Amino acid sequence: MNSKQKKTLAAVFKDPVSGTIEWAAVENLLVAAGANVIEESGSRVKFEKDGIIASFHRPHLDKEAKRYQVRDAREFLRQIGVSP
């Protein structure tokens, strides 16, 4: 994991949940954590690692991930054993 991904990891686990994290940084973090990207139809994307799957809709028009997406990404990272 590079320094930018480590900063994103810290931001994802910070409370209260941030609404200013770019979605591209979240995706990059999940891939760096070892998750495989599964492109679905439209804006839907899934991340899979060791049989654990997280499903998201990429944000439209905004670059930032929604707070619920950050919470879901945090939970997925916990499930696959990644924490700051």
ZIFEN-V763583 format. One record per residue. RES is the residue in one small letter. SS is DSSP state (a for helix, b for strand, c for the rest). PSI is psi in whole degrees, 0 to 359 (999 if undefined). NEAR is the number of other C-alpha atoms within 10 Angstrom. Layout:
res:RES ss:SS psi:PSI near:NEAR
res:RES ss:SS psi:PSI near:NEAR
This chain:
res:m ss:c psi:131 near:13
res:n ss:c psi:178 near:8
res:s ss:a psi:324 near:8
res:k ss:a psi:319 near:12
res:q ss:a psi:324 near:19
res:k ss:a psi:323 near:15
res:k ss:a psi:319 near:14
res:t ss:a psi:318 near:18
res:l ss:a psi:315 near:23
res:a ss:a psi:320 near:13
res:a ss:a psi:322 near:19
res:v ss:a psi:324 near:27
res:f ss:c psi:359 near:19
res:k ss:c psi:142 near:12
res:d ss:c psi:141 near:8
res:p ss:c psi:162 near:9
res:v ss:c psi:131 near:17
res:s ss:c psi:144 near:17
res:g ss:c psi:15 near:14
res:t ss:c psi:14 near:13
res:i ss:c psi:128 near:18
res:e ss:b psi:138 near:16
res:w ss:a psi:321 near:18
res:a ss:a psi:323 near:14
res:a ss:a psi:323 near:18
res:v ss:a psi:313 near:22
res:e ss:a psi:315 near:19
res:n ss:a psi:318 near:15
res:l ss:a psi:314 near:23
res:l ss:a psi:321 near:23
res:v ss:a psi:319 near:17
res:a ss:a psi:333 near:14
res:a ss:c psi:358 near:18
res:g ss:c psi:6 near:15
res:a ss:c psi:144 near:23
res:n ss:b psi:140 near:15
res:v ss:b psi:130 near:16
res:i ss:b psi:108 near:12
res:e ss:b psi:131 near:11
res:e ss:c psi:187 near:12
res:s ss:c psi:149 near:7
res:g ss:c psi:228 near:8
res:s ss:c psi:8 near:11
res:r ss:b psi:137 near:13
res:v ss:b psi:143 near:16
res:k ss:b psi:150 near:15
res:f ss:b psi:134 near:21
res:e ss:b psi:135 near:18
res:k ss:b psi:127 near:18
res:d ss:c psi:38 near:10
res:g ss:c psi:357 near:8
res:i ss:b psi:130 near:12
res:i ss:b psi:136 near:16
res:a ss:b psi:134 near:17
res:s ss:b psi:135 near:16
res:f ss:b psi:159 near:14
res:h ss:b psi:128 near:14
res:r ss:c psi:140 near:19
res:p ss:c psi:142 near:16
res:h ss:c psi:139 near:9
res:l ss:c psi:318 near:6
res:d ss:c psi:150 near:10
res:k ss:c psi:336 near:14
res:e ss:b psi:144 near:20
res:a ss:c psi:145 near:24
res:k ss:c psi:157 near:19
res:r ss:a psi:321 near:16
res:y ss:a psi:329 near:12
res:q ss:a psi:322 near:21
res:v ss:a psi:317 near:23
res:r ss:a psi:317 near:16
res:d ss:a psi:321 near:16
res:a ss:a psi:320 near:24
res:r ss:a psi:314 near:21
res:e ss:a psi:318 near:17
res:f ss:a psi:315 near:21
res:l ss:a psi:319 near:23
res:r ss:a psi:316 near:13
res:q ss:a psi:328 near:15
res:i ss:c psi:7 near:17
res:g ss:c psi:26 near:9
res:v ss:c psi:130 near:14
res:s ss:c psi:161 near:15
res:p ss:c psi:999 near:13
